[in-house]
Amino acid sequence: MNTAGVIAGHLMHGQTNFLNSLFHLDRVFRPEFLVADHALPLQYQIPLPQTSGAGPAPLRSALYIHPPRGRTGRAIDTPTERFVEETRMGTSL
């Protein structure tokens, strides 16, 4: 369907906001703003993995970007914390 058909369909249903948005597209869609963030300096950078296949496999705990903090930041009792650690999936080393 061409653009005129889409516009006509919207106008037949009384939806003029779509046609109005086309006239204001140059104020909303600014490609220079969309790519400007690529020129900004990095605030943080995740280290890239080693590319060589030689050497031992990395530890599972090293694969996490943010490793589990354990009890830090949580206000739970000791039995609950023990249950959480025992039932946590995918973190056994």
Secondary structure, 3 states (H helix, E strand, C coil): CCHHHHHHHHHHCCCCHHHHHHHCHHHHCCHHHHHHHHHCCCCCCCCCCCCCCCCCCCCHHHHCCCCCCCCCCCCCCHHHHHHHHHHCCCCCC
